[in-house]
Amino acid sequence: MTDQADQALARRQEAMAIYDDNHEAGAIGRSQRWLSRLSWVLGDNAGAERYAAAAARALEPLPPGRELAMAWSNLAQLRMLADDNAPAVRSASRALRLARELGDREAETHALNSLGVALWQSGELIEGSSRLRQSLDLALADDAHEHAARAYTNLGSMSVRYRSYAEADRQLAAGISYTADRDLDTWRLYMSAWLARSRAEQGRYDAARQQAAAVLRHPQLSGRAVLVAVPGRGAAAGFG
């Protein structure tokens, strides 16, 4: 929530060591999934992949449950983030089926999000955006802050990537307001960085520079947000 992913990673590793000592396979798998996510936020792609695979291995021998659905959805998310869309669609669809069998709306929301982006990146723009909007609608209905933030982020960033700037700015502004109201700093800063990039690509250089500078001044900023914000500032300064 507060963009202190390095400390979150260390605390999660401590927790997993306790679960390991007590042979709690389900809790180990859940921790490995979170370690995968935190590793990705910190720019450790290899670590993210390693923990994601370990989470699936830990959970697949157990009775199917929400943690397995989330582990499969996390695998889909990593493949989607790498633009490896066919495996992302397969893993997300698998997670979605299990989530719906279980009646687990949180896992369903997460899987719909990854599936939507993967389909969008595959050229299925209408189907992809529809799945993403379903994810956002579920998250807002359930007051699931993290999942709503992720949906706003992906709707906004995908719209930037496909040069639908008016839609991008609308989704990102809504997401920034939503996350600011709930103190979700990681997501707010990341969407603010994407908004700077959107403005730079539109030639709104002064606005882009101001937006990027506000992001980069933050004392605890993830590397992912920096990577997005710096091109926005560079473009505004003539280096784009």
Backbone bond lengths (Angstrom), bond angles and torsions (degrees), N, CA, C in turn:
res aa  C-N    CA-C-N  psi(-1)  N-CA   C-N-CA  omega(-1)  CA-C   N-CA-C  phi
1 M - - - 1.461 - - 1.522 112.72 -
2 T 1.334 117.24 -35.67 1.467 121.61 -171.30 1.521 113.08 -107.94
3 D 1.335 117.60 14.82 1.463 122.76 177.34 1.529 112.24 61.30
4 Q 1.319 117.07 36.67 1.461 122.79 173.85 1.533 108.44 -113.81
5 A 1.321 114.69 58.38 1.467 120.08 -171.81 1.526 112.34 -65.90
6 D 1.326 117.55 -31.19 1.466 118.77 -179.87 1.530 110.93 -64.30
7 Q 1.341 116.78 -41.99 1.460 119.92 177.48 1.529 111.30 -69.74
8 A 1.328 116.43 -37.17 1.460 119.96 177.62 1.530 110.70 -62.09
9 L 1.324 116.33 -40.31 1.467 120.88 178.94 1.530 110.42 -62.09
10 A 1.317 116.70 -45.04 1.474 120.41 -179.09 1.525 111.43 -63.44
11 R 1.340 117.27 -42.54 1.461 120.06 -179.98 1.533 110.57 -66.90
12 R 1.331 117.13 -38.62 1.462 120.41 179.65 1.531 110.76 -66.45
13 Q 1.332 116.94 -36.73 1.466 119.97 176.69 1.524 111.25 -64.46
14 E 1.334 116.76 -38.83 1.465 120.50 176.72 1.524 110.65 -63.18
15 A 1.324 116.04 -43.17 1.460 119.82 179.01 1.522 110.97 -62.98
16 M 1.341 116.83 -41.71 1.459 119.70 -178.03 1.525 111.10 -64.99
17 A 1.316 117.16 -34.33 1.465 120.23 177.15 1.527 111.22 -61.91
18 I 1.325 116.32 -37.91 1.472 120.44 177.35 1.520 110.17 -66.81
19 Y 1.343 116.62 -45.27 1.468 119.88 178.69 1.531 110.60 -61.71
20 D 1.331 115.91 -38.37 1.464 120.03 179.70 1.526 110.65 -64.10
21 D 1.331 116.62 -43.22 1.471 120.30 178.22 1.527 111.82 -60.16
22 N 1.335 116.02 -31.37 1.461 120.82 -177.62 1.532 112.80 -97.96
23 H 1.340 116.28 5.98 1.470 122.33 176.91 1.537 111.85 55.46
24 E 1.324 116.00 43.82 1.463 121.43 178.59 1.527 108.48 -95.80
25 A 1.328 115.66 89.18 1.465 120.57 -171.73 1.524 112.18 -61.98
26 G 1.321 117.51 -41.40 1.462 119.31 -179.65 1.512 112.33 -62.99
27 A 1.336 116.34 -43.58 1.462 120.30 179.73 1.524 111.09 -68.68
28 I 1.335 116.44 -33.91 1.466 119.81 176.21 1.522 109.87 -62.71
29 G 1.335 116.82 -47.12 1.459 120.16 179.28 1.511 112.53 -61.32
30 R 1.340 116.32 -41.74 1.462 120.05 177.73 1.518 110.97 -61.68
31 S 1.335 117.17 -43.03 1.468 120.72 179.53 1.518 111.58 -65.98
32 Q 1.323 116.57 -38.98 1.465 119.35 178.58 1.524 111.42 -63.95
33 R 1.326 116.11 -37.44 1.474 118.29 176.58 1.521 110.51 -62.79
34 W 1.333 116.75 -44.26 1.465 118.73 178.88 1.526 111.52 -66.51
35 L 1.320 117.42 -36.88 1.465 119.88 176.65 1.523 110.67 -63.42
36 S 1.327 116.64 -35.17 1.457 120.52 175.32 1.523 110.40 -61.08
37 R 1.321 115.71 -48.16 1.462 119.52 -178.43 1.524 111.49 -63.59
38 L 1.322 116.88 -45.52 1.460 120.47 -179.05 1.520 111.54 -65.68
39 S 1.325 116.94 -36.91 1.466 120.22 177.32 1.524 110.42 -61.91
40 W 1.326 115.91 -41.17 1.467 118.69 178.94 1.521 111.03 -63.64
41 V 1.325 116.95 -43.88 1.467 120.45 179.28 1.528 110.45 -58.00
42 L 1.343 116.71 -36.04 1.462 121.48 -178.67 1.528 112.80 -83.79
43 G 1.323 117.59 2.74 1.464 120.89 177.10 1.509 114.54 86.23
44 D 1.330 117.77 9.62 1.464 122.42 179.62 1.530 108.79 -95.13
45 N 1.327 116.58 81.04 1.460 120.38 -176.09 1.525 111.86 -64.84
46 A 1.331 116.57 -39.37 1.465 119.58 -179.79 1.522 110.66 -63.55
47 G 1.332 116.51 -42.65 1.449 120.50 177.41 1.521 111.62 -63.57
48 A 1.328 116.71 -40.14 1.458 120.71 178.85 1.522 111.09 -61.03
49 E 1.327 116.17 -44.02 1.469 120.08 179.50 1.524 110.88 -66.30
50 R 1.315 116.24 -41.40 1.474 120.58 -178.10 1.528 110.83 -63.53
51 Y 1.317 116.83 -47.53 1.466 120.01 -179.88 1.531 111.22 -66.94
52 A 1.328 117.26 -36.00 1.468 120.05 -179.81 1.524 110.72 -63.39
53 A 1.326 116.09 -45.35 1.466 119.90 178.85 1.528 110.76 -64.51
54 A 1.327 116.62 -39.59 1.466 120.61 179.52 1.522 111.07 -64.52
55 A 1.328 117.13 -38.80 1.464 120.63 178.79 1.524 110.88 -62.01
56 A 1.322 116.36 -45.26 1.469 119.52 178.94 1.521 110.81 -62.98
57 R 1.336 117.01 -41.98 1.469 119.79 179.04 1.526 111.81 -62.57
58 A 1.317 116.78 -37.52 1.466 120.58 -178.65 1.519 111.77 -70.66
59 L 1.316 117.29 -33.97 1.459 121.08 -171.09 1.532 113.93 -95.01
60 E 1.321 117.94 -28.07 1.465 119.71 -175.18 1.530 113.81 -62.27
61 P 1.349 121.07 -33.12 1.474 119.16 177.11 1.529 113.88 -72.89
62 L 1.337 117.90 -13.57 1.461 121.95 -177.72 1.528 110.02 -85.46
63 P 1.322 118.51 163.61 1.466 120.46 173.69 1.530 109.83 -55.30
64 P 1.336 117.56 136.55 1.470 120.00 -176.75 1.520 111.58 -58.01
65 G 1.328 115.99 131.07 1.453 121.74 179.94 1.507 110.49 -149.96
66 R 1.336 116.05 -175.27 1.462 120.55 -175.41 1.521 111.89 -62.89
67 E 1.336 117.43 -33.08 1.462 118.71 -179.13 1.520 111.35 -65.03
68 L 1.340 117.38 -35.90 1.457 119.97 176.21 1.529 110.40 -68.01
69 A 1.322 116.72 -42.16 1.467 119.48 176.95 1.526 110.71 -59.07
70 M 1.329 116.62 -42.21 1.465 120.14 179.02 1.517 111.69 -68.52
71 A 1.333 117.38 -35.78 1.467 120.39 177.84 1.515 110.38 -64.23
72 W 1.327 117.50 -44.05 1.467 120.48 177.64 1.530 110.89 -65.20
73 S 1.333 116.13 -38.83 1.456 119.51 178.55 1.527 110.96 -66.38
74 N 1.334 116.43 -35.41 1.469 120.07 176.21 1.529 111.02 -64.65
75 L 1.342 116.70 -40.46 1.467 119.73 174.79 1.535 110.21 -59.29
76 A 1.321 115.78 -42.89 1.462 120.20 178.41 1.525 110.97 -62.17
77 Q 1.318 115.42 -41.20 1.464 120.19 -179.45 1.528 111.24 -61.15
78 L 1.316 117.13 -43.84 1.465 119.99 179.21 1.525 111.81 -64.19
79 R 1.336 116.36 -41.84 1.457 119.48 178.53 1.531 110.30 -65.65
80 M 1.330 116.24 -39.71 1.459 119.96 178.12 1.523 110.77 -63.05
81 L 1.336 117.03 -43.09 1.464 120.58 -179.26 1.517 112.42 -65.38
82 A 1.342 116.43 -24.18 1.465 121.41 177.23 1.532 111.90 -91.31
83 D 1.343 117.32 8.02 1.470 122.63 -175.94 1.528 112.32 58.96
84 D 1.309 116.54 27.39 1.473 122.78 177.22 1.529 105.97 -98.02
85 N 1.311 115.91 78.13 1.456 120.68 -159.05 1.526 115.19 -77.54
86 A 1.332 118.36 -36.65 1.465 119.10 -178.43 1.540 111.49 -62.63
87 P 1.342 119.39 -49.43 1.469 118.75 174.99 1.525 112.72 -62.52
88 A 1.338 117.06 -32.91 1.469 119.92 178.30 1.518 110.77 -63.59
89 V 1.324 116.47 -43.50 1.470 120.26 179.49 1.519 110.29 -64.01
90 R 1.337 117.41 -41.27 1.460 120.14 -179.44 1.528 111.44 -63.90
91 S 1.334 117.04 -47.48 1.466 119.75 -178.46 1.520 111.46 -67.90
92 A 1.336 117.34 -40.05 1.459 120.34 179.62 1.524 111.00 -65.58
93 S 1.338 116.99 -40.02 1.461 120.56 178.94 1.525 110.57 -64.92
94 R 1.315 116.06 -40.12 1.465 120.80 177.20 1.528 110.51 -62.30
95 A 1.319 116.42 -45.03 1.465 120.95 178.91 1.528 110.78 -64.30
96 L 1.330 116.20 -39.90 1.460 120.65 -178.40 1.530 111.34 -64.73
97 R 1.327 116.32 -42.66 1.470 119.37 178.33 1.529 111.17 -60.47
98 L 1.329 116.38 -45.87 1.458 119.56 -179.49 1.526 110.80 -65.80
99 A 1.312 117.16 -41.98 1.465 120.59 179.97 1.529 110.63 -59.63
100 R 1.316 117.02 -41.98 1.461 119.98 -178.92 1.524 111.12 -72.12
101 E 1.332 117.12 -35.32 1.469 119.70 174.71 1.526 111.09 -61.05
102 L 1.326 115.58 -37.75 1.460 121.09 -178.69 1.531 112.79 -82.64
103 G 1.337 116.11 -15.16 1.459 119.49 -173.36 1.509 112.60 69.98
104 D 1.341 116.41 29.99 1.465 121.14 -177.95 1.524 108.85 -97.22
105 R 1.317 116.10 103.01 1.465 120.33 -175.19 1.527 112.53 -71.43
106 E 1.315 117.88 -29.95 1.465 118.78 179.14 1.522 110.68 -65.83
107 A 1.339 116.67 -47.63 1.467 119.46 178.16 1.525 110.50 -64.20
108 E 1.325 117.18 -37.14 1.469 120.83 176.99 1.526 110.51 -61.51
109 T 1.327 116.26 -44.72 1.464 121.34 179.94 1.524 110.99 -60.27
110 H 1.322 116.20 -44.19 1.467 120.86 -179.17 1.524 110.89 -65.78
111 A 1.326 117.03 -44.63 1.462 120.58 -178.13 1.531 111.47 -66.49
112 L 1.330 117.25 -40.26 1.467 120.33 177.77 1.520 111.28 -59.79
113 N 1.317 116.52 -36.41 1.463 121.22 -179.45 1.526 110.90 -63.70
114 S 1.335 116.39 -52.61 1.466 119.90 -179.67 1.524 111.16 -63.86
115 L 1.331 116.08 -40.78 1.464 120.20 178.91 1.522 110.68 -61.73
116 G 1.332 116.51 -42.98 1.450 119.91 -179.40 1.516 113.05 -60.73
117 V 1.328 116.72 -45.35 1.470 119.61 -179.77 1.529 110.65 -66.23
118 A 1.332 117.03 -43.07 1.458 120.22 -179.42 1.524 111.17 -61.56
119 L 1.333 117.18 -42.21 1.460 120.31 177.59 1.532 110.83 -65.10
120 W 1.324 116.29 -42.31 1.466 121.48 179.07 1.524 109.48 -59.32
121 Q 1.317 116.69 -46.87 1.467 121.05 -179.61 1.525 111.91 -66.54
122 S 1.326 116.69 -23.96 1.465 120.94 178.23 1.521 112.23 -81.48
123 G 1.313 117.42 -1.58 1.456 121.17 179.81 1.515 113.66 100.76
124 E 1.333 117.98 -3.74 1.466 121.59 178.63 1.525 108.21 -91.43
125 L 1.327 114.82 72.71 1.458 120.89 -170.65 1.523 112.32 -64.55
126 I 1.324 117.51 -44.02 1.462 120.02 -176.60 1.521 110.55 -67.62
127 E 1.340 116.47 -48.43 1.456 119.93 179.70 1.529 111.12 -64.21
128 G 1.328 116.02 -41.72 1.461 119.70 -179.21 1.514 112.57 -63.28
129 S 1.333 116.44 -47.59 1.468 118.72 -179.71 1.522 110.73 -66.37
130 S 1.346 117.38 -32.55 1.462 120.39 177.69 1.525 111.26 -63.84
131 R 1.333 117.01 -43.96 1.465 119.68 178.62 1.526 111.23 -64.97
132 L 1.321 116.68 -38.75 1.464 119.72 177.92 1.524 111.61 -63.79
133 R 1.328 116.23 -41.04 1.464 119.44 179.14 1.529 111.20 -67.99
134 Q 1.336 116.81 -34.88 1.464 119.43 173.85 1.531 110.29 -60.51
135 S 1.324 115.97 -42.36 1.455 120.70 178.63 1.532 110.83 -60.87
136 L 1.326 116.24 -45.10 1.470 119.94 179.62 1.522 110.60 -64.12
137 D 1.332 117.62 -43.16 1.458 120.52 -178.88 1.533 111.23 -61.46
138 L 1.335 116.51 -43.54 1.466 120.03 178.08 1.527 111.05 -62.65
139 A 1.336 115.80 -44.41 1.463 120.11 -178.16 1.526 111.26 -62.75
140 L 1.333 116.72 -43.61 1.466 119.74 179.99 1.529 110.98 -67.14
141 A 1.335 116.17 -39.44 1.465 119.53 179.64 1.522 111.76 -64.00
142 D 1.337 116.26 -34.90 1.464 121.14 -177.82 1.524 112.78 -93.37
143 D 1.335 116.70 0.96 1.467 121.25 -176.92 1.533 110.69 56.00
144 A 1.345 114.48 39.50 1.466 121.43 -179.74 1.531 108.04 -91.46
145 H 1.320 115.91 91.28 1.465 121.86 -167.87 1.525 112.82 -58.73
146 E 1.321 117.50 -49.71 1.460 120.96 -176.11 1.528 111.01 -61.60
147 H 1.316 116.94 -41.82 1.461 120.62 -177.38 1.532 111.25 -72.39
148 A 1.323 116.86 -35.78 1.459 119.51 175.12 1.528 110.50 -64.57
149 A 1.324 116.12 -42.58 1.465 120.22 178.92 1.525 110.85 -60.86
150 R 1.322 115.86 -42.90 1.472 119.73 179.10 1.522 111.20 -63.92
151 A 1.328 116.85 -40.10 1.464 119.99 179.52 1.528 111.31 -65.71
152 Y 1.329 116.93 -45.55 1.467 119.34 176.11 1.528 110.81 -58.33
153 T 1.331 116.12 -43.18 1.463 120.51 -179.05 1.517 111.16 -60.24
154 N 1.322 117.25 -47.54 1.454 119.75 -176.37 1.523 112.57 -72.56
155 L 1.318 117.33 -36.38 1.462 118.89 174.23 1.529 110.54 -62.17
156 G 1.333 116.65 -42.29 1.458 119.85 -179.79 1.514 113.13 -70.14
157 S 1.335 116.63 -47.94 1.471 119.40 -176.24 1.529 111.65 -68.32
158 M 1.340 117.26 -37.78 1.461 118.82 177.17 1.521 111.28 -66.05
159 S 1.313 117.30 -35.78 1.458 120.19 176.83 1.531 110.98 -65.45
160 V 1.346 117.51 -36.46 1.465 119.77 174.53 1.521 109.95 -63.74
161 R 1.317 116.84 -47.23 1.465 120.88 -177.71 1.523 111.95 -59.14
162 Y 1.323 116.73 -33.67 1.463 120.87 -178.80 1.529 111.76 -101.39
163 R 1.322 116.00 15.42 1.466 124.37 171.27 1.523 114.03 61.03
164 S 1.310 116.09 30.46 1.473 121.13 171.55 1.525 107.03 -94.82
165 Y 1.329 114.82 73.43 1.457 119.59 -165.72 1.526 113.72 -68.13
166 A 1.323 117.67 -36.79 1.464 118.90 179.13 1.532 110.67 -62.84
167 E 1.330 116.09 -43.75 1.464 120.08 177.41 1.524 110.87 -66.51
168 A 1.329 116.52 -39.84 1.465 119.98 178.48 1.517 111.26 -59.55
169 D 1.328 116.09 -48.59 1.465 119.60 -178.26 1.528 111.09 -64.11
170 R 1.330 117.09 -35.98 1.465 120.40 179.80 1.527 110.84 -66.63
171 Q 1.336 116.74 -47.12 1.469 120.24 -178.78 1.528 111.12 -67.43
172 L 1.324 117.09 -42.21 1.454 120.01 -178.53 1.527 111.50 -67.20
173 A 1.328 117.17 -40.74 1.471 119.62 177.92 1.526 110.75 -63.04
174 A 1.348 116.35 -41.63 1.464 119.84 178.04 1.520 110.66 -64.36
175 G 1.335 116.37 -41.21 1.460 120.48 -179.98 1.518 112.79 -67.80
176 I 1.318 117.24 -39.39 1.458 121.03 178.53 1.525 109.98 -64.14
177 S 1.324 116.97 -43.20 1.463 120.54 177.87 1.527 110.83 -63.06
178 Y 1.331 116.23 -43.72 1.469 121.29 -179.53 1.524 111.04 -61.02
179 T 1.325 116.84 -46.74 1.464 120.29 -176.92 1.522 112.17 -74.46
180 A 1.323 117.79 -32.98 1.468 120.08 176.67 1.526 110.54 -63.75
181 D 1.315 116.49 -39.02 1.469 120.58 179.74 1.528 111.89 -66.20
182 R 1.334 116.74 -21.12 1.464 120.70 -174.46 1.525 112.72 -115.52
183 D 1.323 117.10 11.01 1.466 122.65 177.37 1.519 112.51 58.58
184 L 1.325 116.99 37.60 1.468 121.40 176.70 1.525 108.13 -95.25
185 D 1.327 116.11 78.68 1.463 121.06 -169.74 1.526 112.93 -64.46
186 T 1.325 117.52 -39.96 1.460 119.48 -178.31 1.516 110.69 -56.48
187 W 1.326 115.94 -49.97 1.468 120.16 -177.67 1.527 111.33 -70.13
188 R 1.321 117.75 -40.14 1.466 120.36 -179.82 1.519 110.98 -59.97
189 L 1.327 116.28 -45.79 1.460 119.66 -178.75 1.527 111.46 -67.07
190 Y 1.330 116.47 -39.48 1.468 119.51 -178.98 1.530 110.17 -65.71
191 M 1.342 117.27 -43.82 1.469 119.25 177.84 1.527 111.17 -67.73
192 S 1.331 117.45 -34.67 1.465 119.75 176.65 1.522 110.72 -63.03
193 A 1.325 116.71 -36.80 1.460 120.51 176.67 1.527 110.95 -64.82
194 W 1.327 116.24 -42.00 1.472 119.59 177.46 1.531 110.97 -65.64
195 L 1.317 117.67 -35.44 1.456 120.15 177.72 1.528 110.42 -65.33
196 A 1.330 117.12 -38.22 1.472 120.32 175.01 1.520 110.26 -61.60
197 R 1.305 116.23 -42.54 1.468 120.12 179.67 1.528 110.98 -64.87
198 S 1.327 116.47 -41.57 1.460 120.18 177.94 1.527 111.04 -59.68
199 R 1.318 116.24 -45.23 1.467 119.71 -179.27 1.513 111.65 -65.26
200 A 1.333 116.93 -38.12 1.464 120.00 178.52 1.524 110.75 -63.97
201 E 1.336 116.80 -43.25 1.461 120.03 -178.91 1.530 111.89 -67.24
202 Q 1.331 116.41 -22.71 1.462 120.46 176.45 1.527 112.24 -85.67
203 G 1.341 116.75 -2.59 1.451 120.48 -177.59 1.516 113.92 82.01
204 R 1.324 116.82 12.91 1.482 121.50 179.05 1.530 107.33 -91.43
205 Y 1.323 115.61 71.73 1.460 120.32 -165.16 1.522 114.03 -70.43
206 D 1.336 117.70 -39.17 1.466 118.56 179.30 1.526 110.33 -63.61
207 A 1.329 116.45 -44.73 1.465 120.19 179.19 1.520 110.84 -64.06
208 A 1.341 116.62 -38.60 1.466 120.61 179.01 1.521 110.69 -64.66
209 R 1.337 116.20 -44.06 1.461 119.87 -179.32 1.528 110.75 -61.96
210 Q 1.316 117.06 -44.77 1.467 120.54 -179.64 1.533 111.22 -63.90
211 Q 1.325 116.56 -42.03 1.462 120.33 -178.99 1.524 110.66 -65.78
212 A 1.332 117.19 -45.33 1.461 120.78 -179.37 1.521 111.31 -65.43
213 A 1.331 116.74 -40.45 1.468 119.82 -179.53 1.526 110.80 -63.27
214 A 1.333 116.94 -38.04 1.462 120.21 179.06 1.528 110.96 -64.12
215 V 1.321 116.34 -36.63 1.468 120.15 177.43 1.525 110.42 -68.45
216 L 1.318 116.75 -47.99 1.462 121.33 -173.02 1.526 112.90 -70.93
217 R 1.323 118.02 -16.36 1.468 120.49 176.48 1.524 112.11 -76.58
218 H 1.310 117.26 -14.15 1.461 118.89 -175.22 1.524 110.16 -65.60
219 P 1.345 118.70 133.00 1.467 120.89 -173.99 1.526 114.14 -70.34
220 Q 1.317 117.91 -22.49 1.462 120.95 -179.45 1.512 107.53 -127.05
221 L 1.322 115.57 93.76 1.462 121.11 -172.04 1.515 109.39 -125.61
222 S 1.329 116.37 127.97 1.455 119.99 178.83 1.523 110.50 -69.02
223 G 1.330 115.21 152.53 1.457 120.56 178.23 1.513 112.36 -60.78
224 R 1.335 117.92 -32.20 1.464 120.69 179.94 1.524 110.45 -63.20
225 A 1.323 117.54 -42.06 1.455 120.18 179.30 1.525 111.01 -66.24
226 V 1.327 116.69 -38.26 1.472 120.08 178.01 1.524 110.49 -61.57
227 L 1.325 117.15 -44.31 1.459 120.83 -178.54 1.522 112.21 -59.93
228 V 1.334 116.67 -35.37 1.458 120.04 178.27 1.510 111.40 -78.59
229 A 1.337 116.92 -40.43 1.470 120.72 -174.02 1.512 112.59 -72.52
230 V 1.316 118.72 -37.87 1.470 121.29 -174.71 1.532 112.37 -61.66
231 P 1.353 120.23 -43.43 1.458 117.79 174.93 1.532 113.02 -59.54
232 G 1.344 116.55 -35.32 1.454 118.99 177.27 1.513 111.40 -63.32
233 R 1.320 117.04 -42.07 1.447 120.18 178.58 1.525 110.19 -70.41
234 G 1.333 116.84 -40.21 1.457 120.21 -179.66 1.511 112.04 -63.09
235 A 1.349 115.50 -43.24 1.457 118.32 178.97 1.521 110.60 -63.03
236 A 1.349 115.82 -37.96 1.458 119.21 179.83 1.517 111.09 -66.28
237 A 1.338 116.75 -28.93 1.463 119.84 -177.17 1.516 111.89 -93.94
238 G 1.335 117.44 1.52 1.451 120.19 177.11 1.502 114.81 97.94
239 F 1.338 118.31 10.05 1.456 121.40 -179.38 1.532 112.02 -108.74
240 G 1.358 118.87 12.72 1.455 123.09 -171.93 1.498 113.39 -72.49
